[in-house]
Amino acid sequence: MNRVSHQCRLIFIVACSCTIGCGPGGETTLNSETVAKVESITATENVNTEEEEDGFWDVIPPEFNPDTPAPKMLSEYNLFADIAKQIPNADVLPYDLNTSHFADYAVVKRFIRLPEGGQVGYDASNAFAFPPGALLIQTLGYPQDLRRPDENVHLVETRVMRRLTEGWDGVAYKWNAEQTDARRSVAGGMIDVAWTHYDGEDRALKYIVPNKNDCKRCHDSDGKMIPIGPTAANLNREVADGEPGVHQLKRWSDSGSLIGLPDLTAIPRFAQSDVETSGTIEERARAWLAVNCAHCHNPHGQGAVSGLDLSAQQDSPVRLGIFKPPVAAGRGSEGHRFSIDPGSPETSFLINRLRSTDPSVMMPPTGRRLADDEALTLISEWIAQMQFDEEEADRLKEEQQALFEKLQAEGAALEN
């Protein structure tokens, strides 16, 4: 990989999903209030955050360090040779994921960059380990026509996660109407977008740019902010910049940017949820759930209280939600008995929550205003093909009941 020494000695950039969070049902009320506040702030004008961001550097200081407050403008990072077209500088590497998070049909561009001598540590199960000073960045936008996703793209926001000396920080940058630069937006905001959909129909939406609390909510693990997207399974694919046959993780390893990479045959791989030939229906559905939901619904996320674990590594039918009664779903269950009712997606409240756009019901509770219709079809097919004999079904229901009682007891203990 070519290196360019910048005055500010900036950093590694890798996109990750900052938008999607799948906390327990109790969080959705807070989210709806947050959305309402964003709507009231941005109904008539763009957010002016000069006062609330008082104390931030307007430019990157000459002696950059990982804990320097985020710059005001995206251009100050000096990442792109052409910022409007998202053409990266020589030391910035574009990359892609097998399955991306759903962000109301926005298309996403991702890039990486390392500081001089910086290295990323391989991890087979979790997000890779990044050195202090690393940034994780993705730019989201809407093409004029989704059937031609690389043409006439209107950029709406760029999300930046920064690896500080201790922990991570996240900030969104909202693009101006002229498409010349993006401004830091701590309070988030809303942007009117329109596009022609896959079916040829015109669509429009008030797109939500997340605020800093939204970023923290999605990226929370045991109270700490962590990256989500850059995992071995989701990065295990060919490069995305026009070099067919070149594996992106091997290229990083060969350049010295990635350490600890095992043989490529030993690396886990997510299916591409939107590509039928990339895996079975189950593999594609599980990949979508892992990317869009598991960062919250895992033993260390904000959804742990529900007992649901949608991590790719989870192989327990009980923890995956099969025959699972509602624990923290609130109105989300809407009278259905199980999160996943095998063979019956129409009575599985997991489907109901993924389909809903009601802030008090929907999952994920942040990062979207629309349902992912294609994912709903895929996950419904997965549930429809599930089969358990009567004896095994009874055993799973008994295990779910025991887990339900355990979670209730733990919740009561916390309240006391």
FENQUI-V92713 format. One record per pair of residues at least 4 apart in sequence whose ideal C-beta (glycine too) atoms are under 6 Angstrom apart, sorted by sequence separation. I is the first residue (numbers start at 1). J is the second residue. D is the distance in Angstrom with one decimal. If there is no record, write none. Layout:
i:I j:J d:D
i:I j:J d:D
//
This chain:
i:6 j:10 d:5.5
i:23 j:27 d:3.7
i:39 j:43 d:6.0
i:49 j:53 d:4.8
i:60 j:64 d:5.7
i:64 j:68 d:5.7
i:88 j:92 d:3.4
i:114 j:118 d:4.1
i:130 j:134 d:3.7
i:185 j:189 d:5.4
i:197 j:201 d:5.1
i:210 j:214 d:3.5
i:232 j:236 d:6.0
i:239 j:243 d:5.2
i:262 j:266 d:4.3
i:279 j:283 d:3.3
i:288 j:292 d:5.9
i:289 j:293 d:5.0
i:290 j:294 d:4.5
i:293 j:297 d:5.1
i:294 j:298 d:5.4
i:329 j:333 d:4.4
i:358 j:362 d:5.8
i:388 j:392 d:4.6
i:42 j:47 d:5.8
i:71 j:76 d:3.8
i:82 j:87 d:4.1
i:123 j:128 d:5.6
i:163 j:168 d:5.9
i:164 j:169 d:5.6
i:210 j:215 d:5.7
i:221 j:226 d:4.8
i:246 j:251 d:5.8
i:252 j:257 d:4.5
i:253 j:258 d:4.6
i:279 j:284 d:5.1
i:296 j:301 d:4.2
i:299 j:304 d:5.3
i:309 j:314 d:4.7
i:314 j:319 d:5.3
i:317 j:322 d:4.2
i:356 j:361 d:4.2
i:357 j:362 d:5.7
i:388 j:393 d:4.4
i:41 j:47 d:5.7
i:81 j:87 d:4.9
i:143 j:149 d:5.0
i:196 j:202 d:5.7
i:197 j:203 d:5.0
i:219 j:225 d:4.7
i:252 j:258 d:3.9
i:272 j:278 d:4.0
i:295 j:301 d:6.0
i:296 j:302 d:5.2
i:297 j:303 d:4.0
i:314 j:320 d:5.9
i:341 j:347 d:4.6
i:345 j:351 d:5.0
i:356 j:362 d:4.2
i:80 j:87 d:6.0
i:161 j:168 d:5.6
i:162 j:169 d:4.7
i:175 j:182 d:4.5
i:219 j:226 d:5.7
i:239 j:246 d:4.9
i:271 j:278 d:4.5
i:296 j:303 d:4.1
i:326 j:333 d:3.9
i:341 j:348 d:4.6
i:75 j:83 d:5.6
i:80 j:88 d:5.6
i:81 j:89 d:5.3
i:100 j:108 d:5.8
i:120 j:128 d:5.0
i:121 j:129 d:3.6
i:143 j:151 d:5.9
i:144 j:152 d:3.9
i:174 j:182 d:6.0
i:195 j:203 d:5.9
i:253 j:261 d:4.1
i:271 j:279 d:2.9
i:340 j:348 d:5.0
i:143 j:152 d:5.8
i:161 j:170 d:4.9
i:173 j:182 d:3.7
i:174 j:183 d:5.8
i:216 j:225 d:5.6
i:238 j:247 d:5.9
i:239 j:248 d:4.3
i:353 j:362 d:6.0
i:120 j:130 d:5.7
i:143 j:153 d:4.7
i:194 j:204 d:4.3
i:309 j:319 d:4.3
i:339 j:349 d:5.8
i:340 j:350 d:5.6
i:353 j:363 d:4.0
i:60 j:71 d:5.2
i:160 j:171 d:5.4
i:173 j:184 d:5.6
i:174 j:185 d:4.3
i:273 j:284 d:4.7
i:297 j:308 d:4.7
i:298 j:309 d:5.4
i:336 j:347 d:5.3
i:339 j:350 d:4.7
i:57 j:69 d:5.2
i:141 j:153 d:4.4
i:142 j:154 d:5.2
i:193 j:205 d:5.4
i:249 j:261 d:5.9
i:271 j:283 d:4.2
i:56 j:69 d:4.6
i:79 j:92 d:5.4
i:118 j:131 d:4.8
i:141 j:154 d:5.5
i:159 j:172 d:5.2
i:171 j:184 d:5.9
i:172 j:185 d:5.3
i:271 j:284 d:4.6
i:297 j:310 d:4.6
i:298 j:311 d:4.9
i:308 j:321 d:5.1
i:336 j:349 d:4.0
i:58 j:72 d:5.2
i:141 j:155 d:4.1
i:192 j:206 d:6.0
i:193 j:207 d:4.8
i:235 j:249 d:5.7
i:273 j:287 d:5.0
i:324 j:338 d:5.8
i:95 j:110 d:5.4
i:141 j:156 d:5.5
i:157 j:172 d:5.3
i:158 j:173 d:4.5
i:174 j:189 d:5.5
i:273 j:288 d:4.0
i:323 j:338 d:5.2
i:324 j:339 d:4.2
i:60 j:76 d:5.5
i:140 j:156 d:5.7
i:190 j:206 d:4.8
i:191 j:207 d:4.8
i:271 j:287 d:4.7
i:294 j:310 d:4.3
i:333 j:349 d:4.3
i:355 j:371 d:5.1
i:59 j:76 d:5.9
i:94 j:111 d:5.2
i:95 j:112 d:5.8
i:140 j:157 d:5.4
i:157 j:174 d:5.4
i:270 j:287 d:4.2
i:293 j:310 d:4.7
i:294 j:311 d:4.5
i:115 j:133 d:5.3
i:190 j:208 d:5.7
i:321 j:339 d:3.6
i:322 j:340 d:4.8
i:334 j:352 d:5.6
i:92 j:111 d:4.9
i:93 j:112 d:4.8
i:139 j:158 d:4.4
i:156 j:175 d:5.8
i:321 j:340 d:4.7
i:155 j:175 d:4.4
i:189 j:209 d:4.6
i:307 j:327 d:5.5
i:92 j:113 d:4.7
i:138 j:159 d:5.3
i:188 j:209 d:4.8
i:289 j:310 d:4.5
i:306 j:327 d:4.9
i:332 j:353 d:4.8
i:355 j:376 d:5.8
i:91 j:113 d:5.7
i:188 j:210 d:5.4
i:290 j:312 d:4.2
i:306 j:328 d:4.4
i:354 j:376 d:5.8
i:86 j:109 d:5.1
i:88 j:111 d:5.3
i:137 j:160 d:5.0
i:188 j:211 d:3.4
i:305 j:328 d:5.3
i:155 j:179 d:5.9
i:158 j:182 d:5.1
i:185 j:209 d:5.8
i:187 j:211 d:5.4
i:135 j:160 d:5.7
i:136 j:161 d:3.7
i:186 j:212 d:5.5
i:135 j:162 d:5.2
i:110 j:138 d:5.1
i:134 j:163 d:3.6
i:331 j:360 d:5.5
i:332 j:361 d:4.9
i:351 j:380 d:5.9
i:108 j:138 d:5.2
i:109 j:139 d:4.7
i:331 j:361 d:5.4
i:132 j:163 d:5.6
i:236 j:267 d:4.8
i:108 j:140 d:5.5
i:130 j:163 d:4.8
i:132 j:165 d:5.0
i:236 j:269 d:4.2
i:106 j:140 d:4.2
i:156 j:191 d:5.0
i:174 j:209 d:5.2
i:232 j:267 d:5.3
i:233 j:268 d:4.1
i:345 j:380 d:3.9
i:348 j:383 d:5.5
i:106 j:142 d:5.9
i:232 j:268 d:5.8
i:233 j:269 d:5.6
i:234 j:270 d:5.0
i:103 j:140 d:5.8
i:172 j:209 d:5.2
i:233 j:270 d:4.5
i:172 j:210 d:5.7
i:345 j:383 d:4.2
i:345 j:384 d:5.5
i:107 j:149 d:4.9
i:340 j:383 d:5.7
i:343 j:386 d:5.7
i:342 j:386 d:3.7
i:170 j:215 d:3.5
i:342 j:388 d:5.5
i:146 j:195 d:5.9
i:142 j:193 d:4.7
i:145 j:196 d:4.3
i:146 j:197 d:5.7
i:156 j:207 d:5.5
i:8 j:60 d:4.8
i:146 j:198 d:5.4
i:157 j:209 d:4.8
i:86 j:139 d:5.9
i:142 j:195 d:4.7
i:9 j:64 d:5.6
i:8 j:64 d:3.8
i:167 j:224 d:5.9
i:168 j:225 d:4.3
i:167 j:225 d:6.0
i:66 j:132 d:4.3
i:66 j:133 d:4.2
i:228 j:295 d:4.6
i:6 j:78 d:5.9
i:323 j:396 d:4.8
i:323 j:397 d:4.9
i:324 j:400 d:5.3
i:323 j:400 d:5.1
i:222 j:300 d:4.8
i:221 j:300 d:4.6
i:317 j:396 d:5.7
i:325 j:404 d:5.5
i:327 j:407 d:5.3
i:20 j:101 d:4.9
i:318 j:399 d:4.8
i:220 j:302 d:5.4
i:318 j:400 d:5.7
i:17 j:101 d:3.6
i:19 j:103 d:5.1
i:74 j:158 d:5.4
i:4 j:90 d:5.6
i:4 j:91 d:4.2
i:288 j:375 d:5.1
i:2 j:90 d:4.8
i:3 j:91 d:5.3
i:2 j:91 d:5.8
i:136 j:227 d:5.4
i:285 j:378 d:5.2
i:284 j:378 d:5.9
i:285 j:379 d:4.8
i:15 j:110 d:3.3
i:84 j:179 d:5.1
i:307 j:403 d:5.4
i:67 j:164 d:5.2
i:285 j:382 d:3.8
i:13 j:111 d:5.0
i:14 j:112 d:4.8
i:66 j:164 d:5.1
i:67 j:165 d:5.5
i:13 j:112 d:5.2
i:66 j:165 d:5.2
i:74 j:173 d:4.5
i:12 j:112 d:5.8
i:13 j:113 d:4.7
i:127 j:227 d:4.3
i:281 j:381 d:5.2
i:282 j:382 d:5.4
i:307 j:407 d:5.1
i:12 j:113 d:5.6
i:70 j:171 d:4.7
i:281 j:382 d:5.2
i:11 j:113 d:6.0
i:12 j:114 d:4.5
i:128 j:230 d:5.1
i:127 j:230 d:5.5
i:11 j:115 d:5.5
i:127 j:231 d:5.5
i:9 j:115 d:5.4
i:12 j:118 d:6.0
i:75 j:181 d:4.9
i:73 j:181 d:5.4
i:74 j:182 d:4.0
i:124 j:232 d:5.4
i:73 j:183 d:6.0
i:72 j:184 d:5.2
i:70 j:184 d:6.0
i:12 j:130 d:5.9
i:16 j:136 d:4.9
i:11 j:133 d:4.9
i:12 j:134 d:3.9
i:13 j:135 d:4.5
i:14 j:136 d:4.5
i:15 j:137 d:5.8
i:11 j:134 d:5.6
i:15 j:138 d:3.2
i:11 j:135 d:4.5
i:13 j:137 d:4.3
i:53 j:186 d:5.6
i:98 j:234 d:5.2
i:49 j:186 d:5.3
i:97 j:234 d:4.6
i:47 j:185 d:5.7
i:49 j:187 d:5.5
i:120 j:258 d:5.1
i:121 j:259 d:5.9
i:122 j:260 d:3.7
i:98 j:237 d:5.4
i:121 j:260 d:5.8
i:122 j:261 d:5.1
i:47 j:187 d:5.1
i:119 j:259 d:5.1
i:18 j:159 d:4.7
i:47 j:189 d:4.5
i:114 j:257 d:5.3
i:96 j:240 d:3.5
i:95 j:240 d:5.6
i:94 j:240 d:5.6
i:42 j:189 d:4.6
i:94 j:241 d:4.7
i:42 j:190 d:4.4
i:38 j:188 d:5.2
i:18 j:170 d:5.9
i:38 j:190 d:6.0
i:214 j:366 d:5.2
i:95 j:248 d:5.3
i:99 j:270 d:5.2
i:98 j:270 d:4.2
i:99 j:272 d:5.8
i:98 j:272 d:5.0
i:99 j:273 d:4.5
i:99 j:287 d:4.4
i:99 j:288 d:6.0
i:101 j:291 d:5.5
i:102 j:292 d:5.8
i:19 j:210 d:5.9
i:101 j:292 d:5.4
i:99 j:291 d:4.8
i:21 j:217 d:4.8
i:18 j:215 d:4.9
i:21 j:218 d:3.8
i:20 j:218 d:5.8
i:18 j:218 d:5.9
i:16 j:227 d:4.6
i:17 j:228 d:4.8
i:16 j:228 d:4.7
i:17 j:229 d:5.1
i:16 j:229 d:3.3
i:15 j:229 d:5.9
i:16 j:230 d:5.9
i:14 j:230 d:4.7
i:1 j:255 d:3.8
i:104 j:368 d:5.3
i:104 j:369 d:5.8
i:104 j:370 d:4.8
i:102 j:372 d:4.3
i:22 j:293 d:4.3
i:20 j:292 d:5.0
i:23 j:296 d:5.3
i:22 j:296 d:3.7
i:21 j:296 d:5.1
i:22 j:297 d:5.0
i:23 j:302 d:3.9
i:24 j:303 d:5.5
i:23 j:303 d:5.3
i:22 j:303 d:5.1
i:24 j:305 d:5.0
i:24 j:306 d:5.2
i:25 j:328 d:5.0
i:24 j:328 d:3.7
i:25 j:329 d:4.9
i:25 j:330 d:3.4
i:25 j:332 d:5.2
i:32 j:359 d:3.6
i:31 j:359 d:5.7
i:28 j:359 d:5.5
i:28 j:360 d:5.0
i:31 j:365 d:4.6
i:31 j:366 d:5.2
i:28 j:365 d:4.5
i:27 j:365 d:5.8
i:22 j:363 d:5.4
i:22 j:364 d:4.7
i:21 j:364 d:5.4
i:20 j:364 d:4.4
i:21 j:366 d:4.8
i:20 j:367 d:4.5
i:19 j:367 d:3.1
//
